[in-house]
Each structure stands twice: as C-alpha cells, then as structure tokens.
C-alpha cells in the first residue's frame, strides 16, 4: 500500500532577526498510512505545530521532501489539493474562522470545492451533529468560548471529508465530555480509513493511539507503540513528558495489589483486575474530613447576570444567576462545561466587564461604582486569560514580563522578579529573556503570558485554564509555584477543565452550568459527588473512580478519596493489602 504521507529528511528553520536561528525541525523522516492513528507528543517548543503545518503545506521544508499521496508540498499547483486531503485544526482555532455564523463557517470549505448545494448542506449538517454544534447554527462565531471555537474548527475540517486530520491541541480547551467526543471522532475517522494525528500534552490521550511519535528539540526521539513508549524504559521526564495517569495509577496500585497489570491503557482493564478484599480494617477511619471555611471573604458575587450584545438580535446570556464567595488566602476552583460562563465570571472580577445586574465586590472595590479605580483593582486582582497569548504585545520576552510591574509598581529588583516569574513556568532566564515573542511556539507563548501575570505581585490571581497547552513538566512547575503563592497568603481562583492536576491545591470548588452556579463545597465533597457532576456534564477524577471500584469490591476506602495521595495512604493502612 502506498504511503498517504511521507517525510524524507525534512528540516525547517524559522527566519528571524535573532543572533542564533536554531532549526525547528531537523532531518525528520517517517511515513503515515491511510487510517493510521498517531499521537504526536513532546515538550513545548519541540516542533509539533511546525511539523503539522509542513504536513498541510502551510510551511515548506528548507530541505528534504514532504509527499502527500505522492504530491510534493512544494508544487504550488498541488497545494490546494493537499490541504483538502490533510485537514488541520489549529492550535489557536480562531485563526482559521472566517465566517460570521457557525453554519456559514462550516459551509465555507465544501462550498469552495464547488460542490452542489444539497451536498454542502448534508456535509454541514453531519459535521455540526458530530461536533455537538447542531443547535447553534446561527450563533455568531465571535461569541464562542475557546472550547466551542475548537469544536467549530473541527466541524469545518470534517465537512471537507479529508484523508487525514491533524488535531493540534484540539482537546486543550475542552471539558471532559468534549475531549471524549474528539477521541470518539478520531476512532470513527479511523474506521472510515481516515488517518489522524493528535498533538497533545495529555498522555492518556496519546496512549489511545496506535502509534506514538515523540519530538525533542526538533528531532524524532521515539516512534513506536504506546506500550513501548510508556513502558518505563525511556526517561520521559527528561523529554518534558510523563506517564499516562492510568499507567501511573497501575504502578501505584500494584504496590499493594499484585494482580494489577502492567501499563493499563484502558480503565476497564484496570477495574476488572482489582480483586475482592479479604482483609480487615477495624482500625481504619472511614470518616470524611471537614474543611475550615471561616476565612475572611475577599471576593463576593451576588445574583450576577450578564448578556453579551444585550438588546440586539445577537444577544446571548452568558450568566443568569451567580452567587459565589472566595475566602482570602484560599484556593478556589471554578469548573464547568465549555461555554458555561467561567471566563465571563473571571472577567467581571477583574473589571473587564461590569455587572449588568447583581453585584461584584473584590476586597474594597465595588465593581458597580462608576468611580472605580480600575488600575488599582487590577493591581490587586491579576487575570491570566484563557488564551493568554492574546496579552502579549512586547517584542522581547523579558520586556513583556517586565511590562506590568513597570506600570503598576513593584517591590525589590525588577530583574529578579522577571527571572523568578520565568523560572516558575519553566523558562530559562538566559535562554529566553532576549527571544523575540513572535518566535515562540504556542506553549512557550503561554508560559510567557503566565509569567507576566505572576510578575504583577498581586494579592489575587485569576487563572483561566492555566495548564492548557503546557507540557507535563511545565504544568508541574506552575503548580509548585501556585502552591508557593498560596503558602504566602495569596488568593487563587482557578478556572480549569484539567481539574485532576489541580485537586491537591484546591480547597473549595464552585460548579457552573449554563450561566448558573449549581454546586458549591469543599474539594473532597464536590469531586465525590459522581451523580451531581455527571448532571453538570463533568466526571469524577480518576482516583475517585478507582476508589469507587475498590469500595465495590470490599476495600476500606472512604467515599471522599479523590487523589492518588489519599488513595495510597489508605491502601497502605489496609491490613493484608499485599497478601490476600
């Protein structure tokens, strides 16, 4: 069978006004077959998005060849056909949206192929249904959340009926149900003989592919099955990566339950291997611990409602009724499905939006006050956007991170503040301080934007999807920094779909659904409410699901076990755990 895509010694270097232009990709060679399912992983800046654009002929190699169905991407006359065969969902999908409504956007590609109108309508209807956007046909594209925009970009690609689809961090902004939807679509595309390439920092997603390609500093380091790549033979942490959570969970459980298999990539395989418990647990305390919620309130929201483009035919109510309090010095989680209103809440707290009805109080600041000192408010409460790359405007990385402290004021040495903020997100000061911001990868830009917020020295940090787009190592570094900020008394309000990683940090959680706050409480309580979370379109954490399976088989694990640390502590306390 001929190769669908073939790369032959491909190298590529971005031409930039920098002292040292290093290759983004170097001597890349591999082939892709029709219907093949591939995960492309690597640390931020390893060359993943660059490779995706080379496969799609958006970039052309400096040396070597990229062949798609035998067509050389450097042949201009073939590039349109190549792009119809290799669809690319961008890392920042808003860059590929051209129409004003969802339906028009999805129809744009097949319409430009000159297809009959009835076939265009059929393709649009199918793509909208497959991506969960069928009920939003006339919704303006500029009103979509980041996650909804990713779904729209995918729908536009699916309507083209390509032979290969590249998903560049497509799941990064999606809620758990949205991520599962994309993985189901990948499986369905594979059944149809369509090749898929998933670029992801979520190792559990990578483990579902047939083949995993690992990039490091522009070179292919590994190209093998998930079993081999995640076998433990390779030092993934040195590559900025980590094991999939299920594999990590299997390794943890195997210490106490020898029957657990090596490298479980499917959750049912793990669940089915858990034996019934035959020990005793008379000394073990199964009572849940309560959380002290007596901290002084620093953010208070009462009956907040907000409508985008209020009074116009395009009006969309984002918030309907929000009541929320955040204790001073606490870490509050904000979770909910894509488009539920989480970002809109954070933007009200930061003063980007003012209450249309209801009230928002941030410390001494009443956001309904027409004389509000917005500059002072933002010095107190710093906001990192859901797509913080939009905040970058300086030419050099060091200047970008130093910008806010210079304008808002700071204490100590500015150079030390910048260096510490960079180190907190995994950016080496000497390597990056004089880099052009335009030369950074998507993940590197996200790190710079987060560092610029950390440099503000605010009392309250509002973080909208802070882990999205970060490789596992960078995510760990950021979480350590957030923990240190919390220990210093800073208040953190974190909106996230990747809540499993943030659980050890969060103290309380608010669940948002369709513009309403539907659930409040301590972190253990919220994430042990399996039914309530499912009603809100969410899932309990993996550790909590494993704990539930253990309980069903008689293991003495308390109901509010939602972290691997808690799970291991209780397993270690179970008599006979390793000698049934």
RAHUWO-V375722 format. One record per backbone hydrogen bond with DSSP energy under -1.0 kcal/mol. NH is the residue of the N-H (numbers start at 1). CO is the residue of the C=O. If there is no record, write none. Layout:
((NH & CO) (NH & CO))
This chain:
((4 & 32) (5 & 32) (6 & 67) (7 & 30) (8 & 65) (10 & 28) (11 & 63) (12 & 25) (18 & 16) (24 & 12) (25 & 12) (26 & 218) (28 & 10) (32 & 5) (36 & 33) (38 & 196) (39 & 211) (40 & 198) (41 & 213) (46 & 43) (51 & 47) (52 & 48) (53 & 49) (54 & 50) (55 & 51) (56 & 52) (58 & 53) (59 & 53) (62 & 11) (63 & 11) (65 & 8) (67 & 6) (68 & 71) (69 & 4) (71 & 68) (73 & 66) (75 & 72) (78 & 75) (79 & 76) (82 & 78) (83 & 79) (84 & 80) (85 & 81) (86 & 82) (87 & 164) (89 & 166) (95 & 92) (96 & 93) (102 & 139) (103 & 137) (105 & 101) (106 & 102) (107 & 103) (111 & 107) (112 & 108) (114 & 111) (115 & 110) (120 & 116) (121 & 117) (122 & 118) (123 & 119) (124 & 120) (125 & 121) (126 & 122) (127 & 123) (128 & 124) (129 & 125) (130 & 126) (131 & 127) (133 & 128) (136 & 133) (139 & 136) (141 & 100) (143 & 140) (144 & 141) (149 & 145) (150 & 146) (151 & 147) (152 & 148) (153 & 149) (154 & 150) (155 & 151) (156 & 152) (157 & 153) (158 & 154) (159 & 155) (160 & 157) (161 & 158) (163 & 85) (164 & 85) (165 & 195) (166 & 87) (167 & 197) (168 & 89) (169 & 167) (169 & 199) (172 & 169) (174 & 171) (179 & 175) (180 & 176) (181 & 177) (182 & 178) (183 & 179) (184 & 180) (185 & 181) (186 & 182) (187 & 183) (188 & 184) (189 & 185) (190 & 186) (191 & 187) (192 & 188) (193 & 190) (194 & 189) (195 & 163) (196 & 36) (197 & 165) (198 & 38) (199 & 167) (200 & 40) (206 & 202) (207 & 203) (208 & 205) (209 & 206) (210 & 37) (211 & 37) (212 & 224) (213 & 39) (214 & 222) (215 & 41) (216 & 219) (218 & 46) (219 & 216) (221 & 214) (222 & 214) (224 & 212) (229 & 225) (230 & 226) (231 & 228) (236 & 234) (239 & 236) (240 & 237) (241 & 236) (248 & 244) (249 & 245) (250 & 246) (251 & 247) (252 & 248) (253 & 249) (254 & 250) (256 & 253) (257 & 253) (260 & 257) (270 & 266) (271 & 267) (272 & 268) (274 & 271) (277 & 553) (284 & 281) (298 & 326) (299 & 326) (300 & 361) (301 & 324) (302 & 359) (304 & 322) (305 & 357) (306 & 319) (308 & 316) (312 & 309) (315 & 312) (316 & 308) (318 & 306) (319 & 306) (320 & 515) (321 & 515) (324 & 301) (326 & 299) (328 & 296) (330 & 327) (332 & 492) (333 & 508) (334 & 494) (335 & 510) (340 & 337) (345 & 341) (346 & 342) (347 & 343) (348 & 344) (349 & 345) (350 & 346) (351 & 348) (352 & 347) (353 & 347) (359 & 302) (361 & 300) (362 & 365) (363 & 298) (365 & 362) (367 & 360) (369 & 366) (372 & 369) (374 & 372) (377 & 373) (378 & 374) (379 & 375) (380 & 376) (381 & 377) (382 & 460) (384 & 462) (390 & 387) (391 & 388) (392 & 389) (397 & 435) (398 & 433) (400 & 396) (401 & 397) (402 & 398) (403 & 399) (406 & 402) (407 & 403) (408 & 404) (409 & 405) (417 & 413) (418 & 414) (419 & 415) (420 & 416) (421 & 417) (422 & 418) (423 & 419) (424 & 420) (426 & 423) (427 & 422) (432 & 428) (433 & 429) (435 & 432) (437 & 395) (439 & 436) (440 & 437) (445 & 441) (446 & 442) (447 & 443) (448 & 444) (449 & 445) (450 & 446) (451 & 447) (452 & 448) (453 & 449) (454 & 450) (455 & 451) (456 & 453) (457 & 454) (459 & 380) (460 & 380) (461 & 491) (462 & 382) (463 & 493) (464 & 384) (465 & 495) (470 & 467) (473 & 240) (475 & 471) (476 & 472) (477 & 473) (478 & 474) (479 & 475) (480 & 476) (481 & 477) (482 & 478) (483 & 479) (484 & 480) (485 & 481) (486 & 482) (487 & 483) (488 & 484) (489 & 486) (490 & 485) (491 & 459) (492 & 330) (493 & 461) (494 & 332) (495 & 463) (496 & 334) (503 & 499) (505 & 502) (506 & 502) (507 & 331) (508 & 331) (509 & 521) (510 & 333) (511 & 519) (512 & 335) (513 & 516) (515 & 340) (516 & 513) (517 & 321) (518 & 511) (519 & 511) (521 & 509) (523 & 507) (526 & 522) (527 & 523) (529 & 526) (530 & 528) (533 & 529) (534 & 530) (535 & 531) (536 & 532) (537 & 534) (538 & 533) (545 & 541) (546 & 542) (547 & 543) (548 & 544) (549 & 545) (550 & 546) (551 & 547) (552 & 548) (554 & 551) (555 & 550) (557 & 555) (561 & 558) (567 & 563) (568 & 564) (569 & 565) (570 & 566) (571 & 567) (572 & 568) (574 & 571) (577 & 574) (579 & 576))
